Amino acid sequence: MKVIEVERLDTASVFPDLEIVSDLLDRQHPRYKIDTINWKDYAYKPGVSFSIAYGDNEIYLKYYVVEDYFKAEKTETNQMVCEDSCVEFFVSPANDGIYYNLEFNGIGTCLLGTGTARENSTRADAGIISKIRRLTSVGDKPVKERMGGFTWTLTLAIPFEVFFHHKIKDLRGKVFMANFYKCGDELTVPHYVTWNPVGTAKPDYHQPGYFGMLKFV
């Protein structure tokens, strides 16, 4: 099981500007790679890494992606962004079986689900999802598939209240279980890569049993 010690981001504001967050995450080391190929039928591996930190009210994430195919056609909250070029953060804040799947395409469109398994996962209300602050290098207009090397980043500020089944006030000393993913279900060359290995026979990210660990220090 992989483990990350997540450090606090020192900022002057309780809700720092995303440009500042993005710059601070750029300076953070190490970055963590999403580079595990679990399924031999999907051998293509884009270059993907991420930085993670936290503040008084938010978890901060920045994804760095280089891939041969890029698409971002979904523009409405809770659409199937996994069909586009997509980065994902699945996280379980407590030892109660409940996890949240936060999925984003390259223009920041978000699907947020929660449950204890794929079969009972339900979509969160759009009002909750709107609280996630997003900054993408691609902009917010839909993009049809492009081929050739394409580089993009996505910076996220995820407020604690997004984890609405749990009451989170401070992360210092807490331990979450989580995994980080990159996929593109309907790209010319689909791919499924993970941070922590997943031991299923076919691609399936709804696998809390294969989550790694986040220790907030």
N, CA, C and O of each residue as an XYZ file, in Angstrom:
868
protein
N       0.833     -1.200      0.000
C       0.000      0.000      0.000
C       0.870      1.253      0.000
O       1.787      1.384      0.811
N       0.573      2.170     -0.915
C       1.310      3.424     -0.963
C       0.779      4.398      0.093
O      -0.403      4.390      0.436
N       1.684      5.231      0.594
C       1.333      6.194      1.647
C       1.894      7.559      1.264
O       3.031      7.668      0.807
N       1.087      8.596      1.455
C       1.532      9.972      1.256
C       1.343     10.732      2.562
O       0.277     10.674      3.175
N       2.373     11.437      2.977
C       2.231     12.377      4.085
C       1.877     13.740      3.488
O       2.706     14.381      2.842
N       0.646     14.166      3.711
C       0.125     15.387      3.102
C       0.418     16.565      4.017
O      -0.009     16.590      5.171
N       1.151     17.539      3.492
C       1.562     18.677      4.305
C       0.583     19.837      4.195
O      -0.168     19.962      3.227
N       0.618     20.672      5.210
C      -0.220     21.869      5.232
C       0.398     22.934      4.336
O       1.615     23.119      4.319
N      -0.452     23.629      3.595
C       0.001     24.704      2.725
C      -0.114     26.024      3.489
O      -1.205     26.411      3.908
N       0.995     26.700      3.664
C       0.996     27.970      4.387
C       0.620     29.106      3.448
O       1.360     29.426      2.518
N      -0.529     29.709      3.695
C      -1.007     30.822      2.877
C      -1.510     31.935      3.788
O      -1.846     31.706      4.950
N      -1.553     33.130      3.242
C      -1.999     34.283      4.026
C      -3.507     34.326      4.183
O      -4.022     34.982      5.089
N      -4.224     33.626      3.303
C      -5.683     33.659      3.304
C      -6.257     32.289      3.653
O      -5.648     31.256      3.376
N      -7.422     32.302      4.255
C      -8.121     31.043      4.551
C      -8.560     30.371      3.256
O      -8.546     29.145      3.145
N      -8.952     31.188      2.277
C      -9.314     30.682      0.955
C      -8.399     31.348     -0.077
O      -8.814     32.289     -0.753
N      -7.159     30.867     -0.203
C      -6.192     31.517     -1.088
C      -6.605     31.441     -2.554
O      -7.271     30.496     -2.979
N      -6.204     32.437     -3.306
C      -6.466     32.459     -4.734
C      -5.872     31.210     -5.383
O      -4.787     30.762     -5.011
N      -6.593     30.658     -6.352
C      -6.137     29.408     -6.970
C      -4.820     29.568     -7.724
O      -4.058     28.609     -7.846
N      -4.550     30.753     -8.224
C      -3.260     30.989     -8.877
C      -2.123     30.822     -7.865
O      -1.068     30.277     -8.190
N      -2.346     31.292     -6.652
C      -1.344     31.144     -5.590
C      -1.197     29.676     -5.214
O      -0.082     29.173     -5.075
N      -2.323     28.992     -5.052
C      -2.291     27.564     -4.731
C      -1.539     26.790     -5.808
O      -0.701     25.940     -5.505
N      -1.846     27.092     -7.067
C      -1.204     26.411     -8.179
C       0.307     26.603     -8.143
O       1.064     25.653     -8.343
N       0.738     27.825     -7.890
C       2.168     28.123     -7.835
C       2.846     27.394     -6.674
O       3.945     26.863     -6.829
N       2.192     27.369     -5.517
C       2.767     26.684     -4.358
C       2.863     25.180     -4.593
O       3.835     24.543     -4.187
N       1.857     24.619     -5.248
C       1.895     23.187     -5.541
C       2.973     22.862     -6.573
O       3.552     21.775     -6.549
N       3.242     23.804     -7.479
C       4.327     23.593     -8.448
C       5.674     23.433     -7.742
O       6.549     22.710     -8.219
N       5.831     24.102     -6.623
C       7.107     24.079     -5.902
C       7.221     22.885     -4.959
O       8.291     22.609     -4.416
N       6.120     22.191     -4.775
C       6.096     21.118     -3.776
C       6.793     19.863     -4.304
O       6.664     19.505     -5.475
N       7.530     19.210     -3.414
C       8.198     17.956     -3.764
C       8.018     16.969     -2.615
O       8.024     17.378     -1.454
N       7.855     15.656     -2.915
C       7.837     15.154     -4.283
C       6.460     15.293     -4.928
O       5.462     15.537     -4.251
N       6.429     15.131     -6.247
C       5.170     14.888     -6.929
C       4.974     13.384     -6.999
O       5.938     12.618     -7.012
N       3.730     12.978     -7.045
C       3.407     11.554     -7.012
C       2.896     11.116     -8.383
O       2.091     11.811     -9.003
N       3.363      9.974     -8.845
C       3.045      9.523    -10.192
C       1.820      8.614    -10.217
O       1.654      7.734     -9.372
N       0.984      8.849    -11.195
C      -0.112      7.931    -11.511
C       0.368      7.129    -12.707
O       0.175      7.540    -13.852
N       0.988      5.999    -12.451
C       1.705      5.305    -13.521
C       1.606      3.785    -13.453
O       2.389      3.078    -14.088
N       0.643      3.285    -12.683
C       0.510      1.829    -12.564
C      -0.447      1.297    -13.627
O      -1.608      1.702    -13.685
N       0.046      0.388    -14.465
C      -0.785     -0.316    -15.442
C      -1.232     -1.625    -14.797
O      -0.414     -2.506    -14.533
N      -2.529     -1.745    -14.547
C      -3.062     -2.935    -13.875
C      -3.677     -3.945    -14.838
O      -3.848     -5.111    -14.484
N      -4.013     -3.507    -16.059
C      -4.763     -4.346    -16.986
C      -4.052     -4.374    -18.333
O      -3.940     -3.349    -19.005
N      -3.570     -5.560    -18.726
C      -2.693     -5.687    -19.893
C      -3.379     -5.299    -21.197
O      -2.700     -4.961    -22.166
N      -4.706     -5.340    -21.246
C      -5.416     -4.935    -22.459
C      -5.394     -3.425    -22.661
O      -5.772     -2.929    -23.722
N      -4.955     -2.706    -21.651
C      -4.881     -1.234    -21.729
C      -3.462     -0.823    -21.336
O      -3.195     -0.421    -20.203
N      -2.566     -0.940    -22.315
C      -1.141     -0.761    -22.030
C      -0.668      0.684    -22.174
O       0.413      1.030    -21.697
N      -1.461      1.525    -22.823
C      -1.020      2.911    -23.024
C      -0.956      3.647    -21.688
O      -1.880      3.576    -20.878
N       0.146      4.350    -21.476
C       0.340      5.065    -20.214
C       0.711      6.520    -20.489
O       1.831      6.798    -20.919
N      -0.209      7.449    -20.249
C       0.152      8.868    -20.359
C       1.077      9.266    -19.217
O       1.219      8.526    -18.243
N       1.699     10.420    -19.331
C       2.510     10.927    -18.229
C       1.642     11.720    -17.271
O       1.127     12.779    -17.628
N       1.477     11.219    -16.064
C       0.579     11.872    -15.104
C       1.221     11.893    -13.722
O       1.725     10.877    -13.244
N       1.197     13.054    -13.091
C       1.629     13.171    -11.697
C       0.725     14.176    -10.996
O      -0.066     14.867    -11.638
N       0.848     14.252     -9.671
C       0.021     15.191     -8.920
C       0.757     15.661     -7.678
O       1.643     14.985     -7.157
N       0.362     16.842     -7.223
C       0.786     17.370     -5.926
C      -0.458     17.512     -5.064
O      -1.546     17.779     -5.574
N      -0.298     17.334     -3.754
C      -1.436     17.420     -2.832
C      -0.996     18.106     -1.545
O       0.115     17.891     -1.062
N      -1.884     18.935     -0.997
C      -1.649     19.623      0.269
C      -3.018     19.942      0.870
O      -4.051     19.595      0.297
N      -3.016     20.604      2.025
C      -4.292     20.991      2.625
C      -4.142     22.315      3.352
O      -3.034     22.763      3.646
N      -5.293     22.938      3.639
C      -5.327     24.194      4.361
C      -6.368     24.160      5.463
O      -6.745     23.089      5.938
N      -6.830     25.326      5.866
C      -7.802     25.410      6.955
C      -9.154     24.820      6.581
O      -9.859     24.278      7.432
N      -9.513     24.927      5.301
C     -10.856     24.534      4.874
C     -10.904     23.679      3.618
O     -11.983     23.251      3.205
N      -9.750     23.422      3.001
C      -9.756     22.767      1.698
C      -8.598     21.784      1.555
O      -7.552     21.923      2.189
N      -8.821     20.785      0.701
C      -7.733     19.954      0.189
C      -7.339     20.524     -1.164
O      -8.200     20.850     -1.981
N      -6.025     20.644     -1.401
C      -5.529     21.199     -2.652
C      -4.873     20.097     -3.477
O      -4.057     19.325     -2.974
N      -5.243     20.040     -4.746
C      -4.704     19.036     -5.658
C      -4.318     19.709     -6.965
O      -5.026     20.593     -7.448
N      -3.198     19.291     -7.535
C      -2.866     19.723     -8.888
C      -2.383     18.528     -9.683
O      -1.447     17.833     -9.289
N      -3.042     18.300    -10.818
C      -2.668     17.233    -11.736
C      -1.851     17.812    -12.881
O      -2.133     18.900    -13.384
N      -0.831     17.059    -13.281
C       0.026     17.415    -14.404
C      -0.049     16.269    -15.417
O       0.312     15.136    -15.099
N      -0.515     16.560    -16.632
C      -0.810     15.491    -17.586
C      -0.146     15.771    -18.938
O      -0.192     16.891    -19.447
N       0.468     14.740    -19.506
C       0.938     14.761    -20.880
C       0.391     13.495    -21.543
O       0.682     12.385    -21.095
N      -0.409     13.660    -22.621
C      -1.007     12.489    -23.247
C      -1.094     12.658    -24.764
O      -1.022     13.771    -25.285
N      -1.249     11.539    -25.452
C      -1.259     11.538    -26.915
C      -2.627     11.857    -27.494
O      -2.737     12.226    -28.663
N      -3.668     11.718    -26.686
C      -5.030     12.010    -27.130
C      -5.708     12.823    -26.032
O      -5.621     12.487    -24.851
N      -6.380     13.889    -26.435
C      -7.043     14.737    -25.444
C      -8.440     15.084    -25.938
O      -8.639     15.435    -27.101
N      -9.402     14.978    -25.026
C     -10.784     15.340    -25.337
C     -11.448     15.863    -24.075
O     -11.224     15.338    -22.984
N     -12.275     16.908    -24.225
C     -13.022     17.459    -23.089
C     -14.355     17.991    -23.610
O     -14.542     19.199    -23.758
N     -15.267     17.079    -23.881
C     -16.552     17.448    -24.482
C     -17.662     17.651    -23.450
O     -18.646     18.335    -23.734
N     -17.520     17.070    -22.265
C     -18.575     17.174    -21.256
C     -18.489     18.534    -20.561
O     -17.430     18.919    -20.065
N     -19.604     19.251    -20.530
C     -19.625     20.595    -19.950
C     -20.601     20.733    -18.791
O     -20.598     21.755    -18.105
N     -21.436     19.725    -18.559
C     -22.465     19.795    -17.518
C     -22.079     18.955    -16.304
O     -21.569     17.843    -16.441
N     -22.326     19.499    -15.119
C     -22.022     18.794    -13.870
C     -22.655     17.410    -13.854
O     -23.812     17.239    -14.237
N     -21.888     16.431    -13.409
C     -22.297     15.039    -13.246
C     -22.495     14.290    -14.567
O     -23.072     13.202    -14.581
N     -22.015     14.870    -15.683
C     -21.934     14.072    -16.900
C     -20.784     13.075    -16.770
O     -19.964     13.171    -15.858
N     -20.737     12.120    -17.694
C     -19.738     11.051    -17.627
C     -18.386     11.562    -18.126
O     -17.967     11.273    -19.247
N     -17.723     12.324    -17.269
C     -16.442     12.905    -17.657
C     -15.357     11.843    -17.854
O     -14.325     12.124    -18.463
N     -15.577     10.645    -17.355
C     -14.601      9.562    -17.555
C     -14.463      9.199    -19.025
O     -13.485      8.558    -19.411
N     -15.422      9.595    -19.850
C     -15.332      9.335    -21.280
C     -14.383     10.308    -21.980
O     -13.922     10.045    -23.090
N     -14.096     11.432    -21.322
C     -13.123     12.408    -21.809
C     -11.745     12.089    -21.238
O     -11.555     11.055    -20.597
N     -10.780     12.989    -21.476
C      -9.511     12.917    -20.742
C      -9.828     13.294    -19.300
O     -10.273     14.410    -19.033
N      -9.605     12.383    -18.384
C     -10.176     12.516    -17.045
C      -9.158     12.161    -15.969
O      -8.415     11.188    -16.095
N      -9.138     12.971    -14.902
C      -8.378     12.648    -13.695
C      -9.367     12.467    -12.554
O     -10.408     13.123    -12.514
N      -9.038     11.575    -11.626
C     -10.000     11.223    -10.589
C      -9.327     11.091     -9.226
O      -8.157     10.725     -9.115
N     -10.110     11.402     -8.195
C      -9.670     11.312     -6.799
C     -10.778     10.614     -6.036
O     -11.846     11.185     -5.815
N     -10.519      9.369     -5.631
C     -11.467      8.609     -4.819
C     -10.942      8.631     -3.393
O      -9.768      8.347     -3.155
N     -11.815      8.971     -2.436
C     -11.309      9.166     -1.078
C     -12.350      8.747     -0.047
O     -13.543      9.013     -0.193
N     -11.862      8.084      1.001
C     -12.697      7.642      2.117
C     -12.184      8.297      3.396
O     -11.119      7.928      3.891
N     -12.935      9.275      3.944
C     -12.438     10.020      5.099
C     -12.528      9.294      6.440
O     -11.903      9.719      7.412
N     -13.291      8.214      6.505
C     -13.492      7.543      7.790
C     -13.573      6.037      7.577
O     -13.698      5.561      6.448
N     -13.501      5.310      8.661
C     -13.538      3.849      8.592
C     -14.986      3.356      8.629
O     -15.347      2.513      9.450
N     -15.815      3.902      7.718
C     -17.230      3.545      7.697
C     -17.669      2.998      6.345
O     -18.857      2.761      6.129
N     -16.723      2.796      5.436
C     -17.037      2.233      4.128
C     -17.468      3.234      3.080
O     -17.548      2.895      1.900
N     -17.750      4.472      3.490
C     -18.239      5.478      2.542
C     -17.056      6.173      1.865
O     -16.115      6.600      2.535
N     -17.105      6.283      0.563
C     -16.079      7.022     -0.170
C     -16.746      7.993     -1.145
O     -17.933      7.882     -1.453
N     -15.961      8.923     -1.606
C     -16.404      9.917     -2.581
C     -15.549      9.764     -3.832
O     -14.327      9.651     -3.739
N     -16.181      9.758     -4.997
C     -15.431      9.735     -6.249
C     -15.581     11.083     -6.948
O     -16.654     11.453     -7.424
N     -14.459     11.800     -6.987
C     -14.400     13.108     -7.631
C     -13.690     12.936     -8.965
O     -12.522     12.550     -9.008
N     -14.394     13.221    -10.051
C     -13.892     12.978    -11.395
C     -13.970     14.279    -12.196
O     -14.990     14.967    -12.164
N     -12.891     14.619    -12.917
C     -12.795     15.890    -13.633
C     -12.216     15.675    -15.023
O     -11.234     14.953    -15.187
N     -12.828     16.304    -16.023
C     -12.172     16.313    -17.326
C     -11.236     17.510    -17.422
O     -11.104     18.275    -16.467
N     -10.593     17.673    -18.561
C      -9.550     18.666    -18.680
C     -10.008     20.107    -18.609
O      -9.184     20.998    -18.404
N     -11.320     20.368    -18.776
C     -11.832     21.727    -18.646
C     -12.515     21.935    -17.287
O     -13.174     22.951    -17.062
N     -12.349     20.964    -16.390
C     -12.811     21.123    -15.019
C     -14.225     20.669    -14.734
O     -14.689     20.804    -13.602
N     -14.932     20.132    -15.726
C     -16.270     19.599    -15.469
C     -16.162     18.441    -14.481
O     -15.291     17.580    -14.607
N     -17.065     18.431    -13.493
C     -16.937     17.476    -12.377
C     -18.144     16.562    -12.257
O     -19.291     16.990    -12.389
N     -17.858     15.300    -12.005
C     -18.843     14.339    -11.498
C     -18.420     13.986    -10.080
O     -17.262     13.651     -9.831
N     -19.367     14.063     -9.158
C     -19.107     13.679     -7.770
C     -20.145     12.669     -7.328
O     -21.342     12.955     -7.295
N     -19.668     11.486     -6.990
C     -20.547     10.449     -6.472
C     -20.113     10.034     -5.078
O     -18.998     10.333     -4.651
N     -20.998      9.344     -4.372
C     -20.646      8.834     -3.047
C     -21.459      7.587     -2.739
O     -22.609      7.455     -3.158
N     -20.841      6.683     -2.005
C     -21.496      5.437     -1.633
C     -20.464      4.510     -1.011
O     -19.388      4.946     -0.604
N     -20.800      3.229     -0.941
C     -19.864      2.238     -0.414
C     -19.384      1.268     -1.493
O     -18.499      0.446     -1.254
N     -19.993      1.375     -2.704
C     -19.615      0.529     -3.834
C     -20.220      1.142     -5.093
O     -21.071      2.029     -5.019
N     -19.775      0.664     -6.232
C     -20.313      1.165     -7.490
C     -21.832      1.017     -7.542
O     -22.534      1.893     -8.046
N     -22.328     -0.101     -7.017
C     -23.747     -0.422     -7.143
C     -24.654      0.553     -6.391
O     -25.805      0.746     -6.782
N     -24.153      1.169     -5.319
C     -25.024      2.075     -4.558
C     -24.514      3.518     -4.570
O     -24.951      4.337     -3.763
N     -23.605      3.823     -5.472
C     -23.082      5.185     -5.553
C     -24.149      6.121     -6.118
O     -24.809      5.797     -7.105
N     -24.310      7.270     -5.492
C     -25.276      8.261     -5.964
C     -24.561      9.571     -6.253
O     -23.537      9.873     -5.639
N     -25.097     10.348     -7.185
C     -24.494     11.617     -7.562
C     -24.820     12.691     -6.523
O     -25.933     12.745     -5.999
N     -23.854     13.524     -6.239
C     -24.051     14.630     -5.308
C     -24.820     15.753     -5.994
O     -24.872     15.835     -7.221
N     -25.408     16.606     -5.183
C     -26.143     17.757     -5.689
C     -25.181     18.739     -6.363
O     -24.054     18.938     -5.910
N     -25.651     19.345     -7.447
C     -24.809     20.280     -8.195
C     -24.369     21.464     -7.339
O     -23.298     22.028     -7.563
N     -25.187     21.841     -6.365
C     -24.821     22.949     -5.482
C     -23.598     22.633     -4.650
O     -22.775     23.512     -4.395
N     -23.470     21.390     -4.224
C     -22.283     20.971     -3.471
C     -21.059     20.967     -4.377
O     -19.986     21.438     -3.998
N     -21.236     20.426     -5.581
C     -20.116     20.323     -6.512
C     -19.599     21.712     -6.903
O     -18.405     21.891     -7.142
N     -20.499     22.687     -6.965
C     -20.106     24.043     -7.369
C     -19.133     24.681     -6.383
O     -18.473     25.664     -6.720
N     -19.035     24.142     -5.179
C     -18.125     24.694     -4.169
C     -16.668     24.316     -4.428
O     -15.762     24.901     -3.834
N     -16.437     23.345     -5.310
C     -15.062     22.949     -5.650
C     -14.491     23.987     -6.606
O     -15.017     24.182     -7.702
N     -13.428     24.646     -6.200
C     -12.785     25.648     -7.053
C     -11.821     24.947     -8.009
O     -11.097     24.031     -7.620
N     -11.824     25.394     -9.266
C     -11.063     24.722    -10.311
C     -10.323     25.730    -11.174
O     -10.859     26.785    -11.513
N      -9.093     25.400    -11.523
C      -8.278     26.219    -12.421
C      -7.591     25.287    -13.400
O      -6.770     24.460    -13.004
N      -7.924     25.416    -14.679
C      -7.366     24.529    -15.687
C      -6.592     25.313    -16.730
O      -6.953     26.441    -17.068
N      -5.538     24.718    -17.233
C      -4.724     25.361    -18.267
C      -5.411     25.352    -19.625
O      -4.971     26.039    -20.547
N      -6.485     24.580    -19.757
C      -7.152     24.411    -21.050
C      -8.262     25.444    -21.270
O      -8.664     25.693    -22.406
N      -8.756     26.045    -20.179
C      -9.920     26.907    -20.283
C     -11.194     26.127    -20.025
O     -11.134     24.975    -19.593
N     -12.351     26.733    -20.284
C     -13.616     26.092    -19.930
C     -14.509     25.780    -21.129
O     -15.682     25.450    -20.949
N     -13.981     25.876    -22.339
C     -14.761     25.570    -23.536
C     -14.527     24.112    -23.949
O     -13.422     23.592    -23.797
N     -15.571     23.456    -24.471
C     -15.407     22.046    -24.867
C     -14.356     21.881    -25.954
O     -14.165     22.757    -26.798
N     -13.677     20.737    -25.913
C     -12.605     20.435    -26.860
C     -12.856     19.057    -27.463
O     -12.944     18.062    -26.744
N     -12.972     19.009    -28.800
C     -13.068     17.714    -29.473
C     -11.696     17.047    -29.455
O     -10.678     17.707    -29.244
N     -11.677     15.749    -29.674
C     -10.429     15.008    -29.514
C      -9.310     15.569    -30.391
O      -9.482     15.810    -31.585
N      -8.170     15.763    -29.754
C      -6.948     16.167    -30.434
C      -5.924     15.049    -30.305
O      -5.827     14.386    -29.273
N      -5.176     14.858    -31.361
C      -4.125     13.835    -31.342
C      -2.761     14.503    -31.410
O      -2.620     15.593    -31.964
N      -1.766     13.846    -30.847
C      -0.444     14.427    -30.734
C      -0.203     14.824    -29.295
O      -1.149     14.905    -28.512
N       1.025     15.069    -28.935
C       1.339     15.391    -27.539
C       0.558     16.587    -27.039
O       0.604     17.656    -27.647
N      -0.155     16.422    -25.942
C      -0.978     17.482    -25.370
C      -0.692     17.544    -23.870
O      -0.805     16.545    -23.161
N      -0.320     18.733    -23.403
C       0.026     18.934    -21.992
C      -1.018     19.815    -21.327
O      -1.393     20.859    -21.862
N      -1.486     19.391    -20.156
C      -2.454     20.212    -19.433
C      -2.324     20.004    -17.930
O      -1.786     19.001    -17.464
N      -2.834     20.984    -17.188
C      -2.856     20.902    -15.729
C      -4.242     21.258    -15.215
O      -5.008     21.959    -15.877
N      -4.544     20.767    -14.039
C      -5.802     21.085    -13.354
C      -5.510     21.263    -11.878
O      -5.007     20.349    -11.224
N      -5.825     22.441    -11.352
C      -5.663     22.733     -9.930
C      -7.034     22.755     -9.273
O      -7.974     23.352     -9.797
N      -7.143     22.098     -8.117
C      -8.417     21.966     -7.415
C      -8.279     22.410     -5.966
O      -7.270     22.152     -5.311
N      -9.321     23.088     -5.479
C      -9.465     23.374     -4.053
C     -10.792     22.754     -3.623
O     -11.862     23.249     -3.974
N     -10.710     21.679     -2.868
C     -11.890     20.886     -2.488
C     -12.243     21.182     -1.033
O     -11.545     20.723     -0.129
N     -13.314     21.940     -0.789
C     -13.657     22.269      0.597
C     -14.111     21.046      1.374
O     -14.688     20.114      0.812
N     -13.841     21.061      2.673
C     -14.198     19.913      3.509
C     -15.693     19.601      3.430
O     -16.091     18.443      3.557
N     -16.530     20.637      3.218
C     -17.977     20.426      3.209
C     -18.437     19.573      2.029
O     -19.563     19.076      2.028
N     -17.576     19.401      1.028
C     -17.915     18.518     -0.089
C     -18.076     17.077      0.395
O     -18.824     16.300     -0.197
N     -17.379     16.727      1.463
C     -17.509     15.384      2.041
C     -18.685     15.399      3.023
O     -18.510     15.322      4.239
N     -19.875     15.501      2.455
C     -21.058     15.885      3.227
C     -21.604     14.779      4.117
O     -22.473     15.044      4.948
N     -21.130     13.568      3.973
C     -21.524     12.502      4.900
C     -20.679     12.516      6.171
O     -20.944     11.755      7.102
N     -19.676     13.367      6.211
C     -18.748     13.419      7.328
C     -18.587     14.850      7.810
O     -18.735     15.792      7.031
N     -18.292     15.013      9.065
C     -18.063     16.341      9.626
C     -16.559     16.529      9.817
O     -15.971     16.009     10.765
N     -15.959     17.268      8.917
C     -14.506     17.473      8.924
C     -14.223     18.937      9.214
O     -14.675     19.820      8.486
N     -13.481     19.187     10.266
C     -13.155     20.565     10.633
C     -11.660     20.858     10.540
O     -11.255     21.985     10.258
N     -10.862     19.849     10.777
C      -9.408     20.022     10.729
C      -8.799     18.701     10.293
O      -9.213     17.639     10.758
N      -7.814     18.761      9.401
C      -7.231     17.532      8.872
C      -5.954     17.098      9.575
O      -5.532     15.951      9.433
N      -5.344     17.979     10.316
C      -4.072     17.618     10.936
C      -4.235     16.370     11.812
O      -5.096     16.318     12.690
N      -3.400     15.381     11.555
C      -3.438     14.137     12.316
C      -4.423     13.107     11.796
O      -4.455     11.979     12.287
N      -5.232     13.479     10.802
C      -6.222     12.547     10.266
C      -5.575     11.618      9.230
O      -4.541     11.935      8.643
N      -6.213     10.475      9.029
C      -5.799      9.514      8.013
C      -6.996      9.209      7.123
O      -8.040      8.771      7.607
N      -6.843      9.440      5.826
C      -7.854      9.088      4.835
C      -7.295      7.948      3.985
O      -6.081      7.801      3.850
N      -8.184      7.150      3.418
C      -7.812      6.176      2.406
C      -8.227      6.740      1.052
O      -9.294      7.341      0.928
N      -7.383      6.545      0.031
C      -7.661      7.204     -1.247
C      -6.902      6.535     -2.389
O      -5.950      5.783     -2.178
N      -7.353      6.833     -3.598
C      -6.598      6.476     -4.788
C      -6.766      7.578     -5.821
O      -7.735      8.337     -5.789
N      -5.819      7.654     -6.727
C      -5.794      8.683     -7.759
C      -5.701      7.984     -9.108
O      -4.946      7.026     -9.271
N      -6.475      8.470    -10.069
C      -6.593      7.769    -11.338
C      -6.493      8.726    -12.530
O      -6.704      9.932    -12.409
N      -6.167      8.147    -13.667
C      -6.263      8.822    -14.962
C      -6.918      7.854    -15.925
O      -6.546      6.682    -15.985
N      -7.899      8.343    -16.684
C      -8.574      7.478    -17.639
C      -9.038      8.292    -18.841
O      -8.920      9.517    -18.875
N      -9.562      7.580    -19.814
C     -10.131      8.176    -21.014
C     -10.908      7.105    -21.750
O     -10.428      6.534    -22.729
N     -12.118      6.837    -21.270
C     -12.883      5.688    -21.743
C     -13.172      5.718    -23.238
O     -13.189      4.674    -23.889
N     -13.401      6.922    -23.790
C     -13.799      7.004    -25.190
C     -12.799      7.777    -26.038
O     -13.169      8.384    -27.043
N     -11.546      7.754    -25.639
C     -10.498      8.280    -26.487
C     -10.147      7.250    -27.562
O     -10.522      6.083    -27.454
N      -9.430      7.685    -28.594
C      -9.028      6.751    -29.654
C      -8.276      5.561    -29.071
O      -8.470      4.423    -29.499
N      -7.414      5.833    -28.090
C      -6.745      4.772    -27.340
C      -7.145      4.917    -25.874
O      -6.563      5.735    -25.161
N      -8.126      4.142    -25.407
C      -8.545      4.238    -24.009
C      -7.404      3.843    -23.074
O      -6.522      3.068    -23.442
N      -7.438      4.391    -21.858
C      -6.402      4.024    -20.888
C      -6.966      4.099    -19.484
O      -7.932      4.813    -19.215
N      -6.332      3.339    -18.587
C      -6.733      3.269    -17.187
C      -5.461      3.080    -16.360
O      -4.919      1.977    -16.299
N      -4.990      4.135    -15.733
C      -3.796      4.038    -14.896
C      -4.119      4.522    -13.491
O      -5.021      5.338    -13.302
N      -3.386      4.021    -12.511
C      -3.692      4.300    -11.115
C      -2.433      4.675    -10.345
O      -1.313      4.386    -10.767
N      -2.646      5.327     -9.203
C      -1.547      5.595     -8.265
C      -1.266      4.329     -7.463
O      -0.190      3.745     -7.588
N      -2.211      3.905     -6.650
C      -2.061      2.652     -5.912
C      -2.585      1.500     -6.780
O      -3.634      1.645     -7.408
N      -1.891      0.374     -6.830
C      -2.326     -0.731     -7.690
C      -3.732     -1.225     -7.361
O      -4.158     -1.204     -6.206
N      -4.445     -1.669     -8.396
C      -5.788     -2.241     -8.259
C      -5.756     -3.654     -8.820
O      -5.303     -3.870     -9.944
N      -6.238     -4.617     -8.038
C      -6.078     -6.016     -8.397
C      -7.296     -6.689     -8.979
O      -7.492     -7.888     -8.778
N      -8.131     -5.940     -9.706
C      -9.314     -6.540    -10.323
C      -8.977     -7.085    -11.708
O      -7.958     -6.723    -12.297
N      -9.845     -7.960    -12.221
C      -9.601     -8.561    -13.529
C      -9.800     -7.560    -14.663
O      -9.125     -7.638    -15.689
N     -10.724     -6.623    -14.481
C     -11.012     -5.600    -15.481
C     -10.931     -4.223    -14.829
O     -10.996     -4.116    -13.604
N     -10.788     -3.165    -15.638
C     -10.712     -1.824    -15.055
C     -11.919     -1.507    -14.176
O     -13.065     -1.610    -14.613
N     -11.646     -1.125    -12.943
C     -12.701     -0.765    -11.995
C     -12.082      0.092    -10.902
O     -11.281     -0.391    -10.102
N     -12.457      1.362    -10.873
C     -11.887      2.280     -9.891
C     -12.673      2.303     -8.583
O     -12.190      2.828     -7.580
N     -13.873      1.742     -8.587
C     -14.699      1.729     -7.370
C     -14.277      0.552     -6.495
O     -15.040     -0.388     -6.276
N     -13.043      0.632     -6.003
C     -12.443     -0.463     -5.257
C     -11.750      0.081     -4.014
O     -10.523      0.174     -3.989
N     -12.515      0.443     -2.976
C     -11.886      0.989     -1.767
C     -10.916      0.025     -1.100
O     -10.044      0.453     -0.343
N     -11.052     -1.254     -1.366
C     -10.109     -2.221     -0.814
C      -8.701     -2.058     -1.356
O      -7.752     -2.603     -0.794
N      -8.557     -1.311     -2.447
C      -7.249     -1.076     -3.051
C      -6.798      0.383     -2.899
O      -5.887      0.829     -3.596
N      -7.426      1.107     -2.002
C      -7.002      2.478     -1.752
C      -5.647      2.498     -1.023
O      -5.322      1.593     -0.256
N      -4.878      3.549     -1.286
C      -3.697      3.814     -0.489
C      -4.050      4.725      0.687
O      -5.224      4.910      1.006
N      -3.033      5.286      1.322
C      -3.255      6.030      2.555
C      -2.741      7.463      2.432
O      -1.664      7.711      1.890
N      -3.545      8.405      2.954
C      -3.129      9.809      3.081
C      -3.032     10.155      4.553
O      -4.018     10.059      5.283
N      -1.844     10.559      4.996
C      -1.652     10.998      6.370
C      -1.453     12.508      6.374
O      -0.493     13.007      5.787
N      -2.340     13.233      7.023
C      -2.269     14.682      7.049
C      -1.422     15.119      8.242
O      -1.793     14.905      9.396
N      -0.285     15.732      7.947
C       0.687     16.048      8.990
C       0.744     17.543      9.269
O       1.513     17.983     10.122
